[in-house]
Amino acid sequence: MTEPGAATGPIRAAGCVLWRRSPRGAGLEIALVHRPRWDDWSHPKGKLKRGEDALRGAVREVAEETGMDCVPGPPLPSTHYVVDGRPKEVRYWAARALDDTFIPNREVDRLIWLPPPAARARLTQQRDRDLVDALLAALAEAGEASHG
């Protein structure tokens, strides 16, 4: 039986696969965040506020978790998994970082920029690794960036 006032239904969340052109030459880099609570490496993401549009929430979460502004691009595949017995859906977008000044906070203590193969290897969850490939495909389709 559900307690009165307990949340029901799927957990709605959103995030971005944050990228930039490499300052060291050709190709691009992907930002990964470390969350000390879970001791994992992931893409910036978080729960949506009640009634919040998913894309707005994704951009807000990037700002909250990294301190960076971004320009959202094409949508990427959503991920689906279960957290504490509840289904969770996270909608993602490709997003180009407008700056690279990371501000550590209580949710995220570290951020690293890595080329796609290294980002794929560092990510904790397979579902997040799959998003690297989706980002590269979306950017290639849009003619946005080469992925050295």
Secondary structure, DSSP 4 states (H G I P E B T S, - for coil): -PPTT---SPEEEEEEEEEEE-TTSSSEEEEEEEETTTTEEE-SEEEPPTT--HHHHHHHHHHHHHS--EEEEEEEEEEEEEETTEEEEEEEEEEEES-------SS--EEEEE-HHHHHHH-SSHHHHHHHHHHHHHHHHHT-----
